[in-house]
């Protein structure tokens, strides 16, 4: 899988994992589950704001929220290459698994816009634990529409209006078997399409509260 700039998606995924892990080193709530959600918000947020994802990787709907489809094999290769380790520790009486970067990420693979987006997502979710970021991802219309273990289409970021409750009609629309690129944008006004480049991770919360 080759993406814009000539890098492969696996290369950028590896470096993004290291970037997020290094930036979150002092976050006591950072965990492997939270890492999956940070990756999801970075890729889907980039698709909505920049018109393309950062890594080009697909994300599946899992019980505790979206995760990269190839996360486990990529992480295993990274461990084998001694780029990171995954430790397990006690966190207020609960077991917490977290990825620790063993080398600095190659930030030259990313654009300044991609790094700025990743930094803003880390900052916005800094105070959130794994359960909270998982619950937040469950409000995303693409997660609601997908079946368990199904790939979540990137284009679902354009369905509905940011900040408004998701309607059952919109969820059913995302499930249509004849989905094509010309349909995405259903229910969005011209103004909301313009605003789509300005929204933050908070706008993934599509349920009141």
Protein Blocks (a to p, Z undefined) as FASTA:
>chain_A
ZZehhiafklmmmmmmmmmmmmmmmmmkbcfklmmmmmmmmmmmmmmmnopafkopacdd
dfkoccdfklmmmmmmmmmnopaccddddeehiacdddddfbdcdfklpcfklmmmmmmm
mmmmmmpcfklmmmmmmmpmklmmpcghiacdfklmmgcjehiacdfklmmmmmpmkbcf
klgoghiafklmmmmmmccfklmpmbgZZ
